[in-house]
Protein backbone atom coordinates (compact mmCIF):
# COMPACT_ATOMS: atom_id res chain seq x y z
CA UNK A 1 0.00 0.00 0.00
CA UNK A 2 1.11 3.55 -0.69
CA UNK A 3 2.37 5.37 2.41
CA UNK A 4 1.13 8.96 2.24
CA UNK A 5 4.13 10.07 4.33
CA UNK A 6 6.74 8.65 1.99
CA UNK A 7 9.23 11.11 0.54
CA UNK A 8 10.35 11.46 -3.02
CA UNK A 9 13.68 9.71 -3.18
CA UNK A 10 16.52 12.11 -3.73
CA UNK A 11 14.28 15.18 -3.83
CA UNK A 12 15.74 17.74 -1.50
CA UNK A 13 15.20 21.48 -1.34
CA UNK A 14 17.68 22.09 -4.12
CA UNK A 15 15.84 19.73 -6.45
CA UNK A 16 12.50 21.46 -6.07
CA UNK A 17 12.01 23.62 -9.14
CA UNK A 18 11.65 27.33 -8.55
CA UNK A 19 11.50 28.27 -12.21
CA UNK A 20 14.52 30.59 -12.16
CA UNK A 21 13.23 33.04 -9.55
CA UNK A 22 13.85 36.69 -10.22
CA UNK A 23 13.80 37.56 -6.52
CA UNK A 24 17.26 37.62 -4.97
CA UNK A 25 17.82 35.18 -2.12
CA UNK A 26 19.36 37.90 0.02
CA UNK A 27 16.04 39.73 0.29
CA UNK A 28 13.90 39.25 3.39
CA UNK A 29 10.36 39.63 2.20
CA UNK A 30 6.99 38.45 3.49
CA UNK A 31 4.03 37.24 1.50
CA UNK A 32 0.55 36.61 2.94
CA UNK A 33 -1.45 33.62 1.66
CA UNK A 34 -5.01 32.75 2.68
CA UNK A 35 -5.96 29.16 1.99
CA UNK A 36 -7.82 26.05 3.09
CA UNK A 37 -6.38 23.83 5.89
CA UNK A 38 -6.21 20.81 3.57
CA UNK A 39 -4.17 22.77 1.02
CA UNK A 40 -1.70 23.92 3.66
CA UNK A 41 -1.48 20.36 4.94
CA UNK A 42 -0.64 19.20 1.42
CA UNK A 43 2.48 21.39 1.50
CA UNK A 44 3.71 19.27 4.39
CA UNK A 45 2.18 21.73 6.87
CA UNK A 46 4.48 24.39 5.49
CA UNK A 47 7.50 22.29 4.48
CA UNK A 48 7.33 23.54 0.90
CA UNK A 49 6.91 27.10 2.17
CA UNK A 50 10.15 26.72 4.11
CA UNK A 51 11.90 25.41 1.01
CA UNK A 52 10.53 28.33 -0.99
CA UNK A 53 11.91 30.70 1.65
CA UNK A 54 15.31 29.01 1.57
CA UNK A 55 15.49 29.44 -2.20
CA UNK A 56 14.15 33.01 -2.45
CA UNK A 57 14.34 34.71 0.92
CA UNK A 58 10.54 35.16 0.76
CA UNK A 59 8.63 34.16 3.86
CA UNK A 60 5.08 32.97 3.22
CA UNK A 61 2.66 33.50 6.10
CA UNK A 62 -0.34 31.20 5.65
CA UNK A 63 -3.76 31.82 7.18
CA UNK A 64 -6.39 29.09 6.86
CA UNK A 65 -10.18 28.98 6.94
CA UNK A 66 -12.58 26.10 6.19
CA UNK A 67 -14.40 26.32 2.86
CA UNK A 68 -17.61 27.75 4.28
CA UNK A 69 -15.65 30.61 5.89
CA UNK A 70 -12.90 31.08 3.31
CA UNK A 71 -15.15 32.27 0.48
CA UNK A 72 -16.92 34.96 2.57
CA UNK A 73 -13.60 36.07 4.11
CA UNK A 74 -11.97 36.55 0.71
CA UNK A 75 -15.01 38.46 -0.56
CA UNK A 76 -14.94 40.69 2.53
CA UNK A 77 -11.25 41.44 1.97
CA UNK A 78 -11.93 42.29 -1.66
CA UNK A 79 -14.86 44.58 -0.89
CA UNK A 80 -12.76 46.42 1.68
CA UNK A 81 -9.97 46.76 -0.92
CA UNK A 82 -7.73 45.15 1.68
CA UNK A 83 -4.14 44.20 0.90
CA UNK A 84 -3.91 41.91 3.94
CA UNK A 85 -3.52 38.88 1.67
CA UNK A 86 -1.37 38.79 -1.46
CA UNK A 87 -2.29 35.31 -2.70
CA UNK A 88 -5.68 33.63 -2.34
CA UNK A 89 -6.70 30.00 -2.78
CA UNK A 90 -9.88 30.22 -4.85
CA UNK A 91 -12.26 27.26 -5.07
CA UNK A 92 -14.50 26.76 -8.07
CA UNK A 93 -17.28 26.43 -5.48
CA UNK A 94 -17.12 30.13 -4.59
CA UNK A 95 -15.18 31.67 -7.49
CA UNK A 96 -17.44 33.69 -9.79
CA UNK A 97 -16.85 36.32 -12.45
CA UNK A 98 -18.17 38.97 -10.04
CA UNK A 99 -14.88 38.63 -8.12
CA UNK A 100 -12.72 39.16 -11.20
CA UNK A 101 -12.45 42.94 -10.71
CA UNK A 102 -10.60 42.29 -7.44
CA UNK A 103 -8.12 39.79 -8.89
CA UNK A 104 -4.97 40.54 -10.88
CA UNK A 105 -5.04 39.00 -14.38
CA UNK A 106 -2.06 36.69 -14.76
CA UNK A 107 -1.61 36.83 -18.54
CA UNK A 108 1.18 39.41 -18.50
CA UNK A 109 3.04 37.49 -15.80
CA UNK A 110 2.64 34.25 -17.74
CA UNK A 111 4.00 35.94 -20.87
CA UNK A 112 6.98 37.47 -19.05
CA UNK A 113 7.86 34.40 -16.96
CA UNK A 114 5.85 31.37 -18.09
CA UNK A 115 5.26 28.52 -15.67
CA UNK A 116 7.86 25.79 -16.26
CA UNK A 117 6.45 23.29 -18.71
CA UNK A 118 4.16 25.94 -20.16
CA UNK A 119 0.44 26.37 -19.85
CA UNK A 120 -0.16 23.32 -22.06
CA UNK A 121 0.80 21.12 -19.10
CA UNK A 122 -2.43 22.16 -17.40
CA UNK A 123 -5.67 20.67 -18.66
CA UNK A 124 -7.40 23.34 -20.81
CA UNK A 125 -10.62 22.74 -18.93
CA UNK A 126 -8.94 23.45 -15.60
CA UNK A 127 -7.35 26.67 -16.85
CA UNK A 128 -10.59 27.81 -18.46
CA UNK A 129 -12.39 27.28 -15.15
CA UNK A 130 -10.54 30.32 -13.80
CA UNK A 131 -10.78 32.55 -16.87
CA UNK A 132 -13.22 35.47 -17.03
CA UNK A 133 -15.08 35.12 -19.27
CA UNK A 134 -14.76 31.33 -19.36
CA UNK A 135 -13.64 31.15 -22.95
CA UNK A 136 -10.33 30.13 -24.47
CA UNK A 137 -9.43 33.82 -24.81
CA UNK A 138 -10.61 35.02 -21.39
CA UNK A 139 -7.99 36.54 -19.07
CA UNK A 140 -6.53 33.99 -16.62
CA UNK A 141 -7.44 34.89 -13.04
CA UNK A 142 -5.90 31.90 -11.28
CA UNK A 143 -3.47 29.05 -11.92
CA UNK A 144 -4.76 25.53 -11.11
CA UNK A 145 -3.08 24.19 -7.99
CA UNK A 146 -5.37 21.46 -6.66
CA UNK A 147 -7.88 20.56 -9.36
CA UNK A 148 -9.13 17.18 -10.44
CA UNK A 149 -12.07 15.16 -11.75
CA UNK A 150 -14.09 12.16 -10.64
CA UNK A 151 -13.10 8.62 -11.57
CA UNK A 152 -14.75 5.22 -11.78
CA UNK A 153 -13.87 3.17 -8.69
CA UNK A 154 -14.51 -0.54 -9.21
CA UNK A 155 -13.73 -3.97 -7.79
CA UNK A 156 -11.21 -5.29 -10.27
CA UNK A 157 -11.27 -8.75 -8.71
CA UNK A 158 -15.02 -9.07 -9.25
CA UNK A 159 -14.89 -7.77 -12.82
CA UNK A 160 -12.11 -10.20 -13.68
CA UNK A 161 -13.94 -13.13 -12.07
CA UNK A 162 -17.06 -12.27 -14.09
CA UNK A 163 -15.05 -11.94 -17.31
CA UNK A 164 -16.18 -8.34 -17.75
CA UNK A 165 -14.15 -5.44 -19.18
CA UNK A 166 -13.85 -2.13 -17.37
CA UNK A 167 -16.96 -0.18 -18.46
CA UNK A 168 -16.13 2.42 -21.10
CA UNK A 169 -19.70 3.58 -21.74
CA UNK A 170 -22.94 3.62 -19.77
CA UNK A 171 -24.41 0.53 -21.43
CA UNK A 172 -21.41 -1.48 -20.25
CA UNK A 173 -21.62 0.17 -16.82
CA UNK A 174 -25.25 -0.89 -16.43
CA UNK A 175 -24.50 -4.43 -17.64
CA UNK A 176 -21.61 -4.77 -15.17
CA UNK A 177 -23.73 -3.49 -12.28
CA UNK A 178 -26.44 -6.02 -13.12
CA UNK A 179 -23.93 -8.89 -13.37
CA UNK A 180 -22.19 -8.04 -10.10
CA UNK A 181 -25.30 -7.54 -7.98
CA UNK A 182 -25.78 -10.44 -5.59
CA UNK A 183 -26.89 -11.23 -2.06
CA UNK A 184 -25.30 -8.64 0.25
CA UNK A 185 -23.74 -6.61 -2.57
CA UNK A 186 -25.02 -4.25 -5.23
CA UNK A 187 -23.27 -3.67 -8.53
CA UNK A 188 -22.97 0.06 -7.94
CA UNK A 189 -23.79 2.91 -5.60
CA UNK A 190 -24.28 6.65 -6.11
CA UNK A 191 -25.09 9.81 -4.15
CA UNK A 192 -28.83 10.24 -4.36
CA UNK A 193 -29.48 12.68 -1.57
CA UNK A 194 -31.12 16.02 -2.31
CA UNK A 195 -28.77 18.99 -2.39
CA UNK A 196 -25.66 20.08 -4.24
CA UNK A 197 -23.84 16.77 -3.77
CA UNK A 198 -26.71 14.82 -5.34
CA UNK A 199 -26.94 17.23 -8.28
CA UNK A 200 -23.21 17.04 -8.97
CA UNK A 201 -23.29 13.25 -8.74
CA UNK A 202 -26.08 13.11 -11.36
CA UNK A 203 -24.06 15.54 -13.48
CA UNK A 204 -21.15 13.07 -13.37
CA UNK A 205 -23.49 10.72 -15.27
CA UNK A 206 -24.87 13.41 -17.60
CA UNK A 207 -21.73 15.35 -18.62
CA UNK A 208 -19.95 12.32 -20.19
CA UNK A 209 -23.06 11.88 -22.35
CA UNK A 210 -22.76 15.47 -23.61
CA UNK A 211 -24.94 17.43 -21.16
CA UNK A 212 -24.12 20.82 -19.64
CA UNK A 213 -25.58 22.41 -16.52
CA UNK A 214 -25.89 25.92 -17.97
CA UNK A 215 -25.29 27.34 -21.44
CA UNK A 216 -21.78 28.73 -21.98
CA UNK A 217 -20.27 31.23 -21.93
CA UNK A 218 -22.63 33.60 -20.09
CA UNK A 219 -24.45 30.95 -17.99
CA UNK A 220 -27.82 32.69 -18.30
CA UNK A 221 -29.84 29.69 -19.48
CA UNK A 222 -30.35 26.09 -18.35
CA UNK A 223 -28.76 23.43 -20.57
CA UNK A 224 -29.39 20.22 -18.64
CA UNK A 225 -32.87 19.46 -20.03
CA UNK A 226 -31.49 17.48 -22.96
CA UNK A 227 -31.59 13.86 -24.13
CA UNK A 228 -28.26 13.33 -22.35
CA UNK A 229 -29.50 14.79 -19.05
CA UNK A 230 -32.76 12.82 -19.22
CA UNK A 231 -31.00 9.54 -20.08
CA UNK A 232 -28.59 9.95 -17.14
CA UNK A 233 -31.48 10.47 -14.74
CA UNK A 234 -33.50 7.59 -16.17
CA UNK A 235 -30.52 5.27 -15.75
CA UNK A 236 -30.20 6.19 -12.09
CA UNK A 237 -33.91 5.55 -11.49
CA UNK A 238 -33.71 2.24 -13.34
CA UNK A 239 -30.82 1.11 -11.16
CA UNK A 240 -32.87 1.87 -8.05
CA UNK A 241 -35.91 -0.02 -9.34
CA UNK A 242 -33.85 -3.06 -10.29
CA UNK A 243 -31.91 -3.12 -7.02
CA UNK A 244 -28.53 -2.48 -8.62
CA UNK A 245 -27.67 0.21 -6.05
CA UNK A 246 -27.92 0.19 -2.27
CA UNK A 247 -31.45 0.48 -0.80
CA UNK A 248 -30.65 3.69 1.10
CA UNK A 249 -29.16 5.49 -1.88
CA UNK A 250 -31.76 8.30 -1.79
CA UNK A 251 -30.10 9.61 1.37
CA UNK A 252 -26.50 8.79 0.42
CA UNK A 253 -23.76 11.42 0.33
CA UNK A 254 -20.12 10.82 -0.58
CA UNK A 255 -19.20 9.25 2.77
CA UNK A 256 -22.03 6.75 2.41
CA UNK A 257 -21.01 5.86 -1.14
CA UNK A 258 -17.36 5.48 -0.14
CA UNK A 259 -18.24 3.26 2.83
CA UNK A 260 -20.54 1.06 0.73
CA UNK A 261 -17.65 0.17 -1.60
CA UNK A 262 -14.94 0.10 1.08
CA UNK A 263 -16.99 -2.30 3.22
CA UNK A 264 -17.73 -4.65 0.33
CA UNK A 265 -21.41 -3.74 -0.04
CA UNK A 266 -21.14 -2.21 -3.53
CA UNK A 267 -18.89 -3.11 -6.46
CA UNK A 268 -18.42 0.32 -8.07
CA UNK A 269 -19.00 4.05 -7.75
CA UNK A 270 -18.17 7.34 -9.46
CA UNK A 271 -16.29 9.46 -6.93
CA UNK A 272 -13.86 12.37 -6.80
CA UNK A 273 -10.27 11.27 -7.41
CA UNK A 274 -8.96 12.41 -4.01
CA UNK A 275 -10.92 9.70 -2.15
CA UNK A 276 -8.80 6.74 -3.27
CA UNK A 277 -6.70 6.43 -0.04
CA UNK A 278 -9.84 5.48 1.87
CA UNK A 279 -10.14 2.33 -0.24
CA UNK A 280 -6.50 1.33 0.10
CA UNK A 281 -6.25 1.78 3.88
CA UNK A 282 -5.84 -1.76 5.20
CA UNK A 283 -7.01 -0.70 8.68
CA UNK A 284 -10.44 0.54 7.62
CA UNK A 285 -11.15 -0.87 4.15
CA UNK A 286 -12.15 -4.45 3.37
CA UNK A 287 -11.21 -4.06 -0.31
CA UNK A 288 -7.63 -2.73 -0.11
CA UNK A 289 -5.59 -4.09 -3.00
CA UNK A 290 -8.69 -5.22 -4.88
CA UNK A 291 -9.76 -1.88 -6.31
CA UNK A 292 -9.38 -0.63 -9.87
CA UNK A 293 -9.57 2.97 -11.10
CA UNK A 294 -10.52 4.25 -14.55
CA UNK A 295 -11.89 7.35 -16.26
CA UNK A 296 -15.65 7.69 -15.88
CA UNK A 297 -17.65 6.13 -18.70
CA UNK A 298 -17.77 8.47 -21.71
CA UNK A 299 -19.98 8.30 -24.77
CA UNK A 300 -18.42 8.39 -28.25
CA UNK A 301 -17.92 11.92 -29.54
CA UNK A 302 -17.95 13.62 -26.12
CA UNK A 303 -14.50 15.16 -25.64
CA UNK A 304 -14.84 17.48 -22.64
CA UNK A 305 -16.67 15.08 -20.39
CA UNK A 306 -15.47 15.34 -16.79
CA UNK A 307 -16.41 18.36 -14.62
CA UNK A 308 -13.25 19.84 -13.12
CA UNK A 309 -13.46 20.90 -9.50
CA UNK A 310 -10.87 22.24 -7.12
CA UNK A 311 -8.65 25.19 -6.37
CA UNK A 312 -6.48 27.79 -8.08
CA UNK A 313 -4.02 30.36 -6.77
CA UNK A 314 -5.02 33.95 -7.49
CA UNK A 315 -3.32 37.29 -6.88
CA UNK A 316 -4.93 40.19 -5.03
CA UNK A 317 -5.17 43.15 -7.41
CA UNK A 318 -4.23 45.64 -4.66
CA UNK A 319 -1.24 43.64 -3.44
CA UNK A 320 2.02 45.56 -3.25
CA UNK A 321 3.99 42.32 -3.65
CA UNK A 322 2.82 41.06 -7.02
CA UNK A 323 6.22 39.95 -8.34
CA UNK A 324 6.78 37.86 -5.24
CA UNK A 325 3.20 36.58 -5.39
CA UNK A 326 3.77 35.37 -8.94
CA UNK A 327 6.98 33.59 -7.94
CA UNK A 328 5.05 31.75 -5.23
CA UNK A 329 2.18 30.83 -7.58
CA UNK A 330 4.66 29.50 -10.13
CA UNK A 331 6.48 27.54 -7.45
CA UNK A 332 3.46 25.82 -5.90
CA UNK A 333 1.91 24.91 -9.25
CA UNK A 334 5.16 23.66 -10.78
CA UNK A 335 5.55 19.95 -11.54
CA UNK A 336 8.14 19.02 -8.86
CA UNK A 337 6.04 20.55 -6.09
CA UNK A 338 2.86 19.01 -7.51
CA UNK A 339 4.56 15.62 -7.48
CA UNK A 340 5.91 16.10 -3.96
CA UNK A 341 2.46 17.01 -2.62
CA UNK A 342 0.83 14.10 -4.40
CA UNK A 343 3.36 11.57 -3.14
CA UNK A 344 3.55 12.81 0.42
CA UNK A 345 0.04 14.06 1.09
CA UNK A 346 -2.28 12.78 -1.65
CA UNK A 347 -2.81 16.21 -3.19
CA UNK A 348 -4.85 16.13 -6.45
CA UNK A 349 -2.45 17.13 -9.21
CA UNK A 350 -3.12 19.90 -11.71
CA UNK A 351 -0.26 18.98 -14.07
CA UNK A 352 -0.81 16.40 -16.80
CA UNK A 353 2.92 15.58 -16.83
CA UNK A 354 2.75 14.74 -13.13
CA UNK A 355 -0.25 12.47 -13.66
CA UNK A 356 1.77 10.70 -16.36
CA UNK A 357 5.00 10.45 -14.34
CA UNK A 358 6.47 7.01 -13.50
CA UNK A 359 7.03 8.14 -9.90
CA UNK A 360 3.33 8.81 -9.41
CA UNK A 361 2.34 5.60 -11.19
CA UNK A 362 4.51 3.55 -8.82
CA UNK A 363 3.05 5.17 -5.71
CA UNK A 364 -0.52 6.20 -6.51
CA UNK A 365 -2.92 3.63 -7.97
CA UNK A 366 -5.16 6.21 -9.65
CA UNK A 367 -2.32 7.79 -11.64
CA UNK A 368 -3.10 6.02 -14.92
CA UNK A 369 -6.81 6.84 -14.69
CA UNK A 370 -6.01 10.49 -13.96
CA UNK A 371 -3.57 10.74 -16.86
CA UNK A 372 -6.31 9.48 -19.18
CA UNK A 373 -9.08 11.63 -17.69
CA UNK A 374 -7.50 15.06 -17.10
CA UNK A 375 -7.20 16.02 -20.79
CA UNK A 376 -11.00 15.61 -20.99
CA UNK A 377 -11.80 17.90 -18.04
CA UNK A 378 -14.55 20.46 -18.62
CA UNK A 379 -15.44 23.68 -16.83
CA UNK A 380 -18.17 24.17 -14.27
CA UNK A 381 -20.48 27.19 -14.78
CA UNK A 382 -19.26 30.47 -13.33
CA UNK A 383 -22.47 31.97 -11.93
CA UNK A 384 -23.29 33.48 -8.53
CA UNK A 385 -26.75 31.90 -8.89
CA UNK A 386 -25.34 28.37 -9.01
CA UNK A 387 -26.25 27.41 -5.38
CA UNK A 388 -29.89 28.30 -6.09
CA UNK A 389 -29.74 26.43 -9.39
CA UNK A 390 -28.60 23.34 -7.49
CA UNK A 391 -31.62 23.70 -5.21
CA UNK A 392 -34.00 24.00 -8.18
CA UNK A 393 -32.56 20.90 -9.86
CA UNK A 394 -32.23 18.89 -6.66
CA UNK A 395 -35.94 18.90 -5.85
CA UNK A 396 -36.80 17.50 -9.28
CA UNK A 397 -34.04 14.89 -9.24
CA UNK A 398 -35.33 13.65 -5.89
CA UNK A 399 -38.84 13.31 -7.28
CA UNK A 400 -37.61 11.14 -10.15
CA UNK A 401 -35.38 8.93 -8.03
CA UNK A 402 -38.27 8.37 -5.61
CA UNK A 403 -40.49 7.31 -8.51
CA UNK A 404 -42.87 10.25 -8.25
CA UNK A 405 -42.23 11.88 -11.63
CA UNK A 406 -40.88 11.01 -15.11
CA UNK A 407 -37.38 12.30 -15.82
CA UNK A 408 -38.38 14.40 -18.84
CA UNK A 409 -41.15 16.17 -16.90
CA UNK A 410 -38.91 16.79 -13.90
CA UNK A 411 -36.05 18.29 -15.89
CA UNK A 412 -38.49 20.47 -17.83
CA UNK A 413 -39.75 21.89 -14.54
CA UNK A 414 -36.21 22.30 -13.24
CA UNK A 415 -35.29 24.11 -16.47
CA UNK A 416 -38.19 26.53 -16.05
CA UNK A 417 -37.25 27.28 -12.44
CA UNK A 418 -33.56 27.67 -13.33
CA UNK A 419 -34.22 30.09 -16.17
CA UNK A 420 -36.36 32.19 -13.85
CA UNK A 421 -33.46 32.35 -11.39
CA UNK A 422 -30.99 33.34 -14.10
CA UNK A 423 -33.20 35.90 -15.86
Secondary structure as UniProt FT lines:
FT   TURN            4..5
FT   TURN            9..10
FT   HELIX           13..15
FT   TURN            25..26
FT   STRAND          29..35
FT   HELIX           37..42
FT   TURN            43..46
FT   HELIX           47..56
FT   STRAND          58..64
FT   HELIX           67..79
FT   TURN            80..81
FT   STRAND          87..91
FT   TURN            92..94
FT   HELIX           97..102
FT   HELIX           107..112
FT   TURN            116..117
FT   HELIX           119..121
FT   HELIX           124..129
FT   STRAND          131..132
FT   TURN            136..137
FT   STRAND          139..140
FT   STRAND          143..148
FT   STRAND          150..155
FT   HELIX           156..161
FT   TURN            162..163
FT   HELIX           170..180
FT   TURN            183..184
FT   STRAND          185..186
FT   HELIX           196..206
FT   HELIX           207..209
FT   TURN            216..218
FT   HELIX           227..241
FT   TURN            242..243
FT   TURN            247..248
FT   HELIX           249..251
FT   HELIX           254..262
FT   TURN            263..264
FT   STRAND          268..272
FT   HELIX           273..276
FT   HELIX           277..280
FT   TURN            282..284
FT   TURN            288..289
FT   STRAND          291..295
FT   TURN            300..301
FT   STRAND          306..307
FT   STRAND          309..316
FT   TURN            317..318
FT   HELIX           322..333
FT   HELIX           335..345
FT   HELIX           352..355
FT   HELIX           358..363
FT   TURN            365..366
FT   HELIX           367..373
FT   HELIX           374..376
FT   STRAND          377..378
FT   TURN            384..385
FT   HELIX           386..401
FT   TURN            402..403
FT   HELIX           407..422
//
